[in-house]
């Protein structure tokens, strides 16, 4: 298994896809953090003022906004085998396909954990500098560190979900487009309609908000419940992806 995990890391780092996704994640959280802090305390925005505990929780949770790029990282990690037609030699080298998928899950969970730490550190640095310029930089105390840790955990889980989705759908473009449509269209629509808003808390987006923080969101689960639900989605995607990859013919 260690050999397979190392092979996955080699595949990943021989291209520049990982660098583009990491830099994109950093740019995304920097932008969100700056905008959020810029409007903090503005009565029209409703964002709590700089220096308040709620502001710090919401501002540091901006790291979780990179979830879509971590999802894409996981999708690419699995679907590149089919896109570049390397699935056949990969499965011939390791006939037990389940081991290949498990190795991908472990490899991308480890890589995304490192990336998530980088993204969380950048988020804290940007918030600390910008909020400090406005007179109240957040301290890196236990509470704020926990917020950053929960955001990092959410990013890792989304990468694992991405691997599972990639194993389920095989088609890289279709899986990425489907993920984008779900995150930016399906969930927001369900969240905004009163008749369906109650179901949102049971979806990945609702679990993510419960795990990290929400700004004027609907009724959500408790933080620990959101964590368990999001982990459950990650395990479900991994399980279904593994089962399908084992049973499906490679074409």
N, C-alpha and C positions, 0 to 999 in steps of 0.2 A: 504493500500500500504506500509506503514512504517513497518508493521508486516512482509510482504512478503520480503521486502528488508533486514530486519534483519535476516530472515530465510536463505536468500542467503549468507549473510556474515557468518552465523554459518556453513553452508555447506562448504564454502570455507576454513575457518580457522580451521576446525576439521581435515583437511588433511595437508600434507606438500608440496603439489603441488605448492601452492603460494610461499612458501619459496624458492623452487628450481628455479622457474621462476624468482623471484626477484634477487636471488643470481646470476643466469645465466645472467640476464640483466646487473648487476653490473660488472661481469667479462668481459662481451662483451664490454661494453663502456670503461672500464679501458684499455683493450687491444687495442682497436681502437684509443683511445686518446694517449696512449704511442707511438704507431707506427706512428701516424700522426705527433706528435710533434718531434719524433726522426728524421724524414725525412724532417722536415720543413727547408726551405732555401737551400735544396740540389738541384742544377741545374737539375740533372737528373730526380728527382721526380716531379719537377714543382710546388711543394708545396710552398706557400709564406713563407717568413721568419718569425720567432718568433718576436712578437712585432708589426707586421703590423695588420691593422684592418681586412683585408681579412683573415689572418691566424686565428685571434681570432673568427671570425664568423664561419669559417669552423671547427675549433677545438671544439668549444662549441656545434656545431650541431652534433657531434658524438653521443650525447645522443639519437638521433633519430634512430640510428642503432639497438636499442633494439626493434624496431617495430615488428619483427617477434615473439618475445617471448610474447609481449603484445597481439598480434593476437591469439597466442596459448592459452593464459590465457582466453580470451573471448570464444574461441571455446570450451575449456574444461568446462567452466562454464555452457554452454548450453548442450553440448553432454553428460556430465556425467549423466544427467537424463535418457538418453536412454541406455548408456553403462552399468549402474548399475541397470537398470530397476526400477528406482524410479519415472519415468515420470507418470505412472498410479496413484500411491497414491498422487503425487503432484497435478495432475490435478483433482483428485477426491476431494481433500481437498479444492482446489480453482478451481471450474468448469469453471470460465472465464479464459481461457488459455491466452488470451491477457494480462491479469494482471500479470500472471506469467512471461511472456517474458519481459514485461515492467519493472517489478521488477528486473529481471536479468540485464537488460540494465542499470538501475539506480545503482544497487549494484556494478556492475563491472566498471561502469564509475567512481564511487566514489573511489573504491579501486585502480583502475589504476591511478587515479589522484594522490593519495598519493604515489604510487610506482614510478610514473613519476617524482615527486618532488625529491624523493630519488635518482633516477638515474641521474637526472639533477645536483643535488648537488654533487654527486660523480664525475660526468664528470668535473664540474668546479674545484673541488678540485685537481683532477689528472692533469688537464691542467695547473692550477695555480702553482702547485708544480714543474712539469716538465719544463714548460716554464720559471718559475722563476729561476730554476737551470741553465737555458741557458741565463738568463739575462733580461727577460721581461715577468713577470707574468701579465696576463690580469686582468684589474680592473673590479670589479663587478659594472659597471656603467649601465645606463639605456639601452644602446644599447646591451650590452652583456646579461643583464638580459632578454631583449626581445627575444634574440636568444634562451636562455634556456627555456623561457616560450613557444615559438613556438614549440620547440622540445617536451616539455612535453605535449602540446595540441595534437600534432600528435600521440604520444603514446596512449593517452586516446582514440582518434578516432579509432585507430587500434584495441584496445580492444573491442570497441563497434561493429566494423565491424566483429570481431571474434564471438561475440554473435550471430549476424545476420547470419553468415555463418554456425554456429553450428545448428541454428534453421532450416536452409534451407536443410542441408545435413544429419543431425542426427548422421551419423557414425563418431565417433571421429577420428579414424585413417585416414579415407578417407578425412575428412575435414582438418586435419593437413597436411597430405601429399599434398593435393591439394593446400593449402596455400603456402607451401614451394616451390612447383613446379612453382606456379605462380610468386612468388616474386624473386626466384633465377634462373628461366629458361625463363619463358614467357616474363616478362618485360625486362630483360637484352637483350634478342634476338631482341625484337621490338625496343629497344633503340639503338642497334648497327647497325641495317640494315638501310641504307640511305632511302630506299623506304618507310619504316614504322616509321622512327624516329620522323616524325612530329606528329604522333598519340600518342607518349609517354607522351607528356605534358598533355594529357587529362586522363591519367591513374592514379591510386592511387600513384604509385611510382613517377610519374612526379609531381603530386600535392604535395607530401611530399617534394621533392627537392625544389619546388618553395616556400613552406612554410618555410623551414629551410634554407638550403644553398646547393649549388652544386659545385663540383670541376670538371672543364672542361666538363660540361654536355651539352646536346643539348639545343636548344631554349626552354625556359619554360614560363609559365604564370607568372604574377606578384605575389608577395608574398600573397597579400590579396585574389587574385583569386585562388591561390593554396589552401589557407585556406578554402575558400567557397566550392571548389570542393571536398576537402577531407572530409569536414563535410557532404557534399551532399552524398558521398559514404557511410558514416557511417549511415546517416538517411535512405538511400535506403536499405542498408543491414538490418537495424533494422525493417523497414516497411515490407519488403518481408518476413523476418523470422517470424515476428509476424503473418502476414496473413496466412502463410503456417502452422505454429504451431496450429493456431485456426482451420483450415479446415482439417488437416491430422489426420488419425486414429493413435492411439498409439499402437504399437505392440512390 
